[in-house]
Amino acid sequence: MYRLVRQASVRELALTQAPALAASFVVAELFYKFHSFTLECAAFLATWAVIDFLTSLVTRMFASDPGGESTAA
């Protein structure tokens, strides 16, 4: 986590992690009622990781060039 914060800029973190963090927080608040801080924290972090993975996967799918054509001449 420390390495992530040190290597990424604040703008990059805000653009990439903030939406996943917010969505994970909402899911955890609405659905996770384990009556154990440790379990809820672990579930929140796992949810954040899954949502972050899915958003990065979708971003890569839409950012990739399906035809493999280069715009450079």
N, C-alpha and C positions, 0 to 999 in steps of 0.2 A: 504494500500500500504506500509506504514512504517513497519507494522508487517511482511509483506511478505519479505521485504528486510532484516529485522533484523533476522528472523528465518531461512532463507535459506542462504546457502553458495554462494559465488560468482560463483563457478564452477556449482553448481546446477541451479542457475538462468541463467547462460549462456547456459547451455544445454537444459533447459526446456522453458525459456521465449524468448530467442534471436530469434529462428526461427519464432515463432508466432508474435513477435514484428516486425521483418523484413517483413514478409508477409503482416501484417496489414498496415505497412507503405506504401508498394508498392500499395496495393489496395486503400488506402486513396489518395495517390498522383495521381493515374490514374483515379479514378472514382468519388471522392467526390469533387464537385465544387459547394458548397452551398452559396458561397460568405458571409459566416458567420463563424467566428472562433469557436464560441460556438457549432454550429451544426456540423461542420467538426470534432472538437475535440471529441464530444459525439459519432459521427459515428465511428471515429477511435478507441475509447476505446471499443465500442460495438463490432466492428470487431475483435479487439484483444481478447476480452473475448470469442467470438464464435470460433475463430481459435484455441485458447488455449484449450477450451473445446473439440473440435473435435480431436486435436492431443492427448490429454490425454485419450480420449475415445479409439482411435485407438491403442495407446500404451498399454492400459490395455487389449484390446482384444488380441493383439499379445503376451503379456507377461503372460497371464493366461494359466494355464495348462488345455486343453480341456478335457483330460481324467480323471483329478482329481488324477492322480497317483503321489505319492511322490517319489523323488529320494533318500531319506534317507532310510537306511536299518533298 
